[in-house]
């Protein structure tokens, strides 16, 4: 078996997608849910994006010419982020995942902070805990939005955002997680339906929404975060289910908003952090944190 860097190419992006689909399907057999075309397009774009920005953090395991596992990671201003890692089911339990993680983690050497989301796989939770990450159990909100709870739109104006707000977004990022998303915002702006921004004398914040899913939310106060989340859920298309993921106990404000609007609360996996605690007015992205 050899380990090589993931290339910024359609072939490597497709290999990552296929491995991911096989691994996570085996993890939740019988779920019946397949990624949508839109989700597949974003995953392909994210792989190529990270392979281009962080080639030393993105690795592919190849056995007899066949890709069997991968790890995608990024380094952003002193924070190391494990975006996604997976191994084909028939190669799991053979040390492939550990080798990939060790190689990707070298890209984060010297970083004081680290972030990743962890699936329900017990082996993954054990691996990341041994790597020094604190595991915070997470929750997910999902279901149709009860729009009767949206009658009060609040007194804080929310505006559509664009590339002209990148300095504001990075400033909020640095305040909450100690590092800007930087070039990752360009990827999100290109692929997500909408960016929402608040910018007041009392503080700032932003939220990405894609169809019914709240992809990333960051604000300098819980009050602004609540306003952004309510606005994002109000904009979920009619007939589409809403989804808000990776909530820890620190985000009770988001749990309260979701329950008020009729969403269902359930357990998820873990938010794994090293060198920081879960930012309160923050809902991380599953792949870009």
C-alpha positions as CSV (number, residue, x, y, z in Angstrom):
1,X,0.0,0.0,0.0
2,X,1.2,3.5,-0.8
3,X,0.1,6.9,0.5
4,X,0.2,9.8,-1.9
5,X,-1.2,13.3,-1.9
6,X,-4.7,13.8,-3.3
7,X,-4.5,15.6,-6.6
8,X,-6.6,18.5,-7.7
9,X,-8.2,16.3,-10.4
10,X,-11.6,14.9,-11.3
11,X,-10.3,11.4,-10.9
12,X,-9.1,11.8,-7.3
13,X,-12.2,13.8,-6.4
14,X,-14.4,11.0,-7.7
15,X,-12.3,8.4,-5.8
16,X,-12.8,10.3,-2.6
17,X,-16.6,10.5,-3.2
18,X,-16.9,6.8,-3.9
19,X,-14.9,5.8,-0.8
20,X,-16.9,8.1,1.3
21,X,-20.2,6.8,0.0
22,X,-19.2,3.2,0.6
23,X,-17.9,3.8,4.1
24,X,-20.8,5.8,5.4
25,X,-23.4,3.5,3.8
26,X,-21.8,0.6,5.7
27,X,-21.9,2.7,8.9
28,X,-25.7,3.2,8.6
29,X,-27.0,0.2,6.7
30,X,-30.7,0.4,5.7
31,X,-30.9,4.1,6.0
32,X,-31.9,4.3,2.3
33,X,-30.6,7.8,2.0
34,X,-28.3,8.5,-0.9
35,X,-26.5,11.9,-1.4
36,X,-28.3,14.3,-3.7
37,X,-26.7,15.4,-6.9
38,X,-26.1,18.8,-5.3
39,X,-24.3,17.2,-2.3
40,X,-22.1,15.2,-4.7
41,X,-21.2,18.3,-6.7
42,X,-20.2,20.1,-3.5
43,X,-18.2,17.1,-2.2
44,X,-16.3,16.9,-5.5
45,X,-15.6,20.7,-5.4
46,X,-14.5,20.6,-1.7
47,X,-12.0,17.8,-2.4
48,X,-10.5,19.7,-5.3
49,X,-10.5,22.9,-3.2
50,X,-8.6,21.3,-0.3
51,X,-6.2,19.5,-2.6
52,X,-5.4,22.8,-4.2
53,X,-5.1,24.9,-1.0
54,X,-3.6,22.2,1.3
55,X,-1.9,19.5,-0.7
56,X,0.2,18.4,2.2
57,X,-2.9,17.8,4.3
58,X,-4.8,15.6,1.8
59,X,-3.8,12.0,1.4
60,X,-5.0,9.0,-0.5
61,X,-4.2,5.3,0.3
62,X,-3.8,3.1,-2.8
63,X,-3.6,-0.7,-2.8
64,X,-2.8,-2.4,-6.1
65,X,-3.7,0.7,-8.0
66,X,-7.1,1.1,-6.3
67,X,-7.8,4.0,-3.9
68,X,-9.0,2.5,-0.6
69,X,-9.0,5.4,1.8
70,X,-8.4,9.1,2.2
71,X,-8.0,12.0,4.6
72,X,-8.7,15.6,3.8
73,X,-7.4,18.3,6.1
74,X,-6.6,22.0,6.1
75,X,-4.6,24.5,8.1
76,X,-6.2,27.9,8.7
77,X,-4.2,30.5,10.7
78,X,-3.1,28.1,13.4
79,X,-6.1,25.8,13.5
80,X,-5.8,22.3,12.0
81,X,-9.1,21.0,10.6
82,X,-9.8,17.4,9.6
83,X,-12.4,17.9,6.9
84,X,-13.2,14.2,6.1
85,X,-11.7,10.8,6.3
86,X,-12.9,7.4,5.3
87,X,-11.7,3.9,4.4
88,X,-13.5,1.3,2.2
89,X,-15.3,-1.2,4.5
90,X,-13.1,-4.2,3.5
91,X,-9.9,-2.3,4.5
92,X,-11.2,-1.0,7.8
93,X,-9.6,-2.4,11.0
94,X,-6.2,-2.8,9.2
95,X,-4.5,0.4,10.3
96,X,-5.2,2.3,7.1
97,X,-7.2,5.0,8.8
98,X,-4.5,5.5,11.4
99,X,-1.8,5.8,8.8
100,X,-3.9,8.4,6.9
101,X,-4.7,10.4,10.0
102,X,-1.0,10.4,11.1
103,X,0.1,11.7,7.7
104,X,-2.7,14.4,7.6
105,X,-1.9,15.4,11.1
106,X,1.7,16.3,10.1
107,X,0.1,19.2,8.2
108,X,-1.2,20.6,11.4
109,X,2.1,20.3,13.4
110,X,2.6,23.4,15.5
111,X,-1.1,24.3,15.4
112,X,-2.4,25.0,18.9
113,X,-6.0,24.3,18.0
114,X,-7.8,21.5,16.1
115,X,-11.3,20.8,15.0
116,X,-13.3,18.0,13.4
117,X,-16.7,16.4,13.4
118,X,-16.9,12.7,14.2
119,X,-19.5,10.2,13.0
120,X,-21.3,7.6,15.2
121,X,-18.6,5.1,14.5
122,X,-17.1,4.0,17.9
123,X,-13.7,3.3,16.3
124,X,-13.5,6.8,15.0
125,X,-14.3,8.3,18.4
126,X,-11.7,6.1,20.0
127,X,-9.1,7.1,17.4
128,X,-9.6,10.9,17.8
129,X,-9.7,10.7,21.6
130,X,-6.4,8.9,21.6
131,X,-5.1,11.7,19.3
132,X,-5.8,14.2,22.1
133,X,-9.2,15.6,21.0
134,X,-12.0,16.3,23.5
135,X,-15.2,14.8,22.3
136,X,-18.4,16.8,22.7
137,X,-21.6,14.9,22.0
138,X,-23.7,16.6,19.4
139,X,-27.4,16.9,18.4
140,X,-29.3,17.5,15.2
141,X,-32.5,19.4,14.6
142,X,-34.6,18.4,11.5
143,X,-38.0,18.4,10.1
144,X,-40.6,20.8,8.6
145,X,-40.6,24.4,10.0
146,X,-43.7,25.5,11.9
147,X,-44.0,28.9,10.3
148,X,-46.5,30.1,12.8
149,X,-43.5,30.6,15.1
150,X,-41.9,33.0,12.6
151,X,-44.4,35.8,12.8
152,X,-42.0,37.9,14.9
153,X,-39.1,38.7,12.6
154,X,-37.2,40.6,15.3
155,X,-35.7,44.1,15.3
156,X,-32.2,43.2,14.0
157,X,-31.9,43.7,10.2
158,X,-30.5,40.7,8.3
159,X,-29.0,41.3,4.8
160,X,-27.9,39.1,1.9
161,X,-24.2,38.7,1.9
162,X,-21.6,38.5,-0.8
163,X,-17.8,38.5,-1.5
164,X,-17.7,42.1,-0.3
165,X,-18.3,40.9,3.3
166,X,-15.3,38.6,3.4
167,X,-13.4,40.9,5.9
168,X,-16.4,40.9,8.2
169,X,-16.8,37.1,8.0
170,X,-13.1,36.5,8.7
171,X,-13.2,38.9,11.6
172,X,-16.1,37.0,13.2
173,X,-14.3,33.7,12.6
174,X,-11.2,34.9,14.3
175,X,-13.1,36.1,17.3
176,X,-14.9,32.8,17.8
177,X,-12.5,30.0,16.7
178,X,-9.2,31.8,16.6
179,X,-8.8,31.6,12.8
180,X,-10.5,32.9,9.7
181,X,-12.1,30.5,7.1
182,X,-10.3,32.6,4.5
183,X,-10.4,30.9,1.1
184,X,-13.0,28.5,2.3
185,X,-15.6,31.3,2.1
186,X,-15.0,31.5,-1.6
187,X,-16.0,27.8,-1.9
188,X,-19.1,28.3,0.2
189,X,-20.2,31.4,-1.6
190,X,-19.9,29.6,-4.9
191,X,-21.9,26.5,-3.9
192,X,-24.4,27.4,-1.1
193,X,-27.7,29.1,-1.8
194,X,-27.4,32.0,0.4
195,X,-25.2,34.0,2.8
196,X,-27.0,36.1,5.4
197,X,-25.2,38.9,7.3
198,X,-25.9,41.0,10.4
199,X,-23.7,44.0,11.1
200,X,-24.8,46.3,13.9
201,X,-23.1,48.6,16.5
202,X,-23.7,45.7,19.0
203,X,-21.8,43.1,16.9
204,X,-21.8,41.1,13.7
205,X,-22.5,37.6,12.4
206,X,-23.3,35.5,9.3
207,X,-25.0,32.3,8.3
208,X,-24.8,30.1,5.2
209,X,-28.0,28.3,4.1
210,X,-28.2,25.7,1.4
211,X,-31.8,24.6,0.6
212,X,-33.1,23.5,4.1
213,X,-29.7,23.0,5.8
214,X,-28.0,25.6,7.9
215,X,-24.4,25.1,6.9
216,X,-22.5,27.4,9.1
217,X,-23.4,30.2,11.5
218,X,-21.1,32.5,13.5
219,X,-22.0,35.6,15.5
220,X,-20.5,37.7,18.2
221,X,-23.4,37.2,20.6
222,X,-26.2,34.7,21.2
223,X,-28.8,37.4,20.4
224,X,-27.4,37.9,16.9
225,X,-27.0,34.1,16.5
226,X,-30.7,33.5,17.3
227,X,-31.8,36.2,14.9
228,X,-29.7,34.7,12.1
229,X,-30.9,31.1,12.8
230,X,-34.5,32.2,12.8
231,X,-34.0,34.1,9.5
232,X,-32.3,31.1,7.9
233,X,-35.1,28.8,8.9
234,X,-37.7,31.2,7.7
235,X,-36.0,31.1,4.3
236,X,-36.1,27.2,4.0
237,X,-38.2,26.5,0.8
238,X,-41.8,25.5,1.3
239,X,-42.0,21.7,1.4
240,X,-38.4,21.2,2.3
241,X,-37.2,19.8,5.7
242,X,-34.9,22.0,7.7
243,X,-31.7,20.6,9.2
244,X,-29.3,22.1,11.8
245,X,-26.4,19.9,12.7
246,X,-23.5,19.5,15.2
247,X,-25.1,21.3,18.1
248,X,-23.4,20.8,21.5
249,X,-24.8,21.6,24.9
250,X,-23.2,25.1,24.4
251,X,-25.8,25.8,21.7
252,X,-28.9,25.6,23.8
253,X,-30.0,28.8,22.2
254,X,-30.2,27.0,18.8
255,X,-32.0,24.0,20.4
256,X,-34.6,26.3,21.8
257,X,-35.1,28.0,18.4
258,X,-35.5,24.7,16.7
259,X,-37.9,23.2,19.2
260,X,-40.0,26.4,19.1
261,X,-40.3,26.0,15.3
262,X,-41.4,22.4,15.5
263,X,-38.1,20.7,14.6
264,X,-37.2,17.2,16.0
265,X,-34.1,16.9,18.2
266,X,-32.0,13.8,18.1
267,X,-28.5,12.6,19.0
268,X,-25.7,12.9,16.4
269,X,-21.9,12.1,16.7
270,X,-19.3,14.3,18.2
271,X,-17.6,17.6,17.8
272,X,-13.9,17.0,18.4
273,X,-11.8,19.9,19.6
274,X,-8.3,20.4,20.7
275,X,-7.1,23.6,22.3
276,X,-10.5,25.3,22.5
277,X,-14.0,24.8,23.7
278,X,-17.1,24.9,21.5
279,X,-17.8,28.6,20.6
280,X,-21.2,29.4,22.0
281,X,-22.7,31.6,19.2
282,X,-21.4,29.2,16.5
283,X,-22.8,26.3,14.4
284,X,-19.9,24.6,12.7
285,X,-19.8,23.3,9.1
286,X,-19.5,19.5,9.0
287,X,-16.7,19.7,6.4
288,X,-15.0,23.1,6.8
289,X,-15.8,23.6,10.5
